[in-house]
Amino acid sequence: MGKLQSKISSHTTKYRATGSMEETGPARAPRRHDPVHTDGVTTVAALTPDLCVSGGRDKSVAVCSWRSGAELRRFLGHQREVTKVTSASNRVFSASRDKTVMMWELHGAPGPSQRFLGHDLVVTGLAVSPDASWLCTGSRDNTVCKWDIETGECLGRAAISRNLVTHLCWVPGEPYVVQTSEDKTVRVWDSRELRVAHTFPAKGHIQTSCDVSQDGRLCLSTSSGCAGEGGEATLWDLRQTRDCVREYRGHLQTTTSCLFLPQGLVPTPSIATSSYDSTVKVWERDTGACLATLCLEGAGPLASLAACDGSALLCASLKAGIHVLRPRERADAALEEVAVL
């Protein structure tokens, strides 16, 4: 990590329309709030326009204001580190290395209101249906499960050899769930019968995360990598499923998270990626051009991204908490770090 880190600029960079890279200079020092977690933050997700939920190696799930840094709730119950978090309405869901998934009420009792038990290994995928009725989970035990959120009943369980799940994402407005795997593939599941509807062509490296566009037409996946090999993000068309649409290359190590950026955060349709190389990159979705690179010095490996209220990007890091990133005050895609939680 040290060698690679030394080669990354500590400045924010952006690309001109011609494709040449322009240095934008060092950013202002970010505000430092009390840390949300006492150890590395492994996952972060938006809860409301003002609130985020996060999970960490300290085994806790926290709800806080990303604007002020104030902690609103802390949920304790997992026996090992939290691997994934997501939300629906006023409910928070968390997965853990303790093989369990728990549901928490934002305005309810401090303990879990529901437990989803059934995986044999660490739970690494978590997705809630658009109507908040069903929950899909995935694990390194090669299985994907569907649950009734209200009763906690397991409605289906599907196992595929070598399908070590790394991430799940529900397609907005559809009964389909996108899943990435250590077997280097991206699968699309039909949640109604819990069967694989499509498998994209295998990539060259482990697929580490995925995201789906708000219109449900496109999905992204990210790859593991090392020393500049692999580490790309890949754009797929969920309607034309034979080949990938585009690749985004530039990270030096494993790319851990990807996100379709909401309109207003940057001027053009764009995506963001984070990596173990401590950088967040913004890419023009349709051309693949890298619009900006922000190196979070001292943050260590970056684990997860989330977009809040169309004006901020949150990034979970394994050494330095949750980083709040915002566009610089001008019409380009350059980011600056404004706070650390």
N, C-alpha and C positions, 0 to 999 in steps of 0.2 A: 504493500500500500504506500509506504513512504516514498519509494522511487517514483511511482506514478504520480503521487500527489505533488511532488516537486516540479513536475512538468506542466501543471495546470495553472493558468493565470489566476491571480486573486482578484482581478478586475472583472466587472461585468462587461461582456462584449455583445455586440449586435452586428448584424449583417446589413450592409447597404443594399439597395435594390439591384445593384450590379453583381452582388454576390461576394464582394470583398468585405473582409471583417474590419470593424472599426472599434477601437477601444473607447469606452465611455468614461473611464476613470474610476477611482475607488468610490464606493458608496458611503453614505453617512453611517455612523455607528448605530446599530439597532438598539432599541429599548430592551432592557433586560428585566423580565418579570421573574417572580419566584417560580422555580421549576414545577411543572405539572406532575412529573414523575421523578422518582428518586434514582432511576436507572434508565437505560436506553428506551426510547419510544419506538415501538415496532409497527404501529399502525395508527392512522388518523382518518377521520371522515367528517363531513359536514353534517350537522344536526339541524340547525336553523340558519338563517342568514347571519346571525350574530354568534352562534354557538358551534363548537366542535366537540367531538367525542374522540378519545384516544385510548390506546392500550399500550402497556409496556412490560418490560422485563421484571418490573416490581410486582407483577401479578394483578395490578389494579386497572380499573376502567374509570376514566375521569371525564367529566363534562365541564367545559370552561368557556369563558368569553375570549375569543381570539383577539378581540379589540382591546380589552382592558387587562387580560391575563387573570381575571378573577375566576376562582374555582367555584362551581355551583354544586356539583355532586361528585362523590367518589364511591364507586361500587367495588366491594371486596367479596370474594368468594372463590375465585380460581386458585388452584394449588400450584400452578406453574405459570410461566409467562403468557401473556395474551398475544395471540397471533393476528387476529383480524377483528375489526369492529365495523358495524353498519347500523343504520337506524331506519325507522318507519314511524311516522307520526310522533308520538311522545314515548316511543319505545326504543331501547338500545339493545343491540345484540352483540355478544362477544364470543369469540372462539379462543381456545387455549391449547397449549401443549399438554394439559391434563386430560385431553381427549373429550372434553365437554364443550357444549355451547350453552350460554345462559342468556335469558331475556330479563331486562331491567326496566322498570317504569320510571320515567323522568320525574314524575311528580308523586311517586308512590313510596313504598317502604324501601329501606336500604338494601334488603336482600333480593335475590332473583325471584321474579314472579313466575318463571318457567325454566325448566332445565331440559335440554335435549341430549339424551344419552344413547349411545349406540355405536360410536366409532371406536376402533381398536387402537388407533394411533393419533398423533397430533392432528387437530382440525386446522386445515389451511385454506379452506374456501367457505365463504359466507355470502348469501344473497337472498334478499327479500323480494317477493313478488310485488308488482306495481300496486295491487289492491291490498297489500299487507296481510294476505290470508295465509300464504305459504312461505316456508323457509327452505332453501336448499343449502346443504352443507357438503363439503368435500374434505377428504383426508388423505394422508400418506398411506392409509390402509387400502388404497386403490378403489374406494367406494365414493359414490355420490348418493346422498339421502334427501328425501323430501319429507317435510314435517308440517303438521297442522299447528299453526302458531298458538291458537287458543287452547288446545288440549295437550299439546306436546307429543301427540301420537305420530309415530313414524309411518308415513303413507306409502313409502317405497324405498327400496335400496338396490342400487345397481353397482356391480363390481366388474371392472375390466382389468385384466392382467397388465401390470406395469403402469397403470394410470395413477401415478402419484400426483394428486391434485395440488396445484400451487395457488390457484385463484378462481373465483366464480364471479360472474356479473350477469344480472338479469337484463334482458332486452326490454326497453321501455314499451309498454302497451302490448306486449306479446307473451306467449307462454314459453318462450325459449330462454335458455340459460347458456352463456358462453363460459367455457372452462379451459384453463391452461394446465399443462402437465409436464412432469419431468421426462416423459417419453418424447418430448420435443414437438408435440402436436397441440392444436387448438380444436376443441370439440364444441359442437352446438347440441345441447340437449333439448328435447321436447319434454317439458316438465309434466305434461298431462299423463303420459305413460312412463315417464322416466326412462326414455330410450334415446340413443344417439341419433339425431337427425342428420348430422353431417360432421365429417372430420376434414379439416383443411390439410393440405400437403405438409408433411413433416418439415420442420426447420432443422438447421444444423446444430442448434443448442437447446438446452432446457428452456421451456417457455415459463416465465416467472410471474406474469400478471396480465390482466386484460381490462379493457374498458369498452363501452358501447356508446355510440353517439346518441343524442337525445331523440333524433328522428328514427332510431332503430335500424338504420341502413348500413352503418359501418361499424367495424370493431377494430381495436388495436390489441396487439400482444407485444410483450417484451422478452428479450433473450438474455440468458446468462452469457458471461464472457470474461476474458482476462487478457491483459497486455495488448489491448486493441483488437483482439479477435472476438467476434460475436458482439454481444452487447447492443444489438440493434433493436429498434421498434419496428413493427410491421403493421401495415394497414390492410384490412381485409374488407371485401364487400359481401355482406350477408345475403345479397340477392344473386350475385355471380360468384360462385364459391370454388371455382377451379384453381385460380392462382391469386397470389397476393397483388394488391394494387400498388403498393409503394413501400420502400424501406427508408428508415431514418438512421443514419450511421454517424457516429462521432464520439460516443462514450467509450472510455478506455477499459471499463470493467462492467460487471453485470448490471444491466438496467433492471431496476426493481419495481418501478411503478410507471403507469402511463395514464393520461387524462385528456379527453377532449375538452378544450378550454371553452367556457361559456362566452357568448357574445358580450362585448364590452370590455373584457379583460385585455384583449389585444385587438388591433384593427382588422385583421384578416382571419378566416377560419384557421385555427391553429391547434396544436397539441403540445403537451408538456411531458417530459420524462425526467425521472430521477435515477441516480446510479450509486453504486458503491464507490465510484470515483469522486464523490462529494460534490458533484455538479447537478444542477437543474438546467435543462435545455428546453427552449421553446422552438417549435418547428412550424413552418408554414405547411398546413395539412396537404394542400393540393400539389405543391411543387417539391416538397421534401427539403427545402432550404432551411438551414439552421438560422433562426432569427436572433437568438440570444443565448448566451451561456452565463450562468451565475455559479461561481465556486463558493461554497459555504465552508470557509476555512475553519478547521478544528471540529467540524461537525461529524467527521468520520463517515461511515457508510450511510447513505440515505435510504430510507425504507419504504416510504409511502407518501402519496400526494392526495390532496383534496382541494376543491375549489369552493369558496364561500362568497355568497352574495354578488358574484360577478365582478368583484373588485380586488379579491385577495386570493392567493394561492398558499396553502399550508403544506409544509414538508416535515415529515417525521424523520429524526436522525437517531442513530444508535449511540451517539455520544453527547449530544448537546440539546436535546429537547425538541420542541416544535418551532419551526421557523416560519414567520409570517412574511410572505413576499408580495410586493405590489409593483405594478408598472411604474416606471419613472414618469414624472409629470410632463409628458410630451407624447406625441403621436407615433410611438414605435413600440417594439416588443421588448425593450430592455427592462429587466427586473432589478429590484433592489430589495435587500433584506431590511425590514423596518422594525421587527420585534422578534424576541425569542421567549418562548413560554417554558 
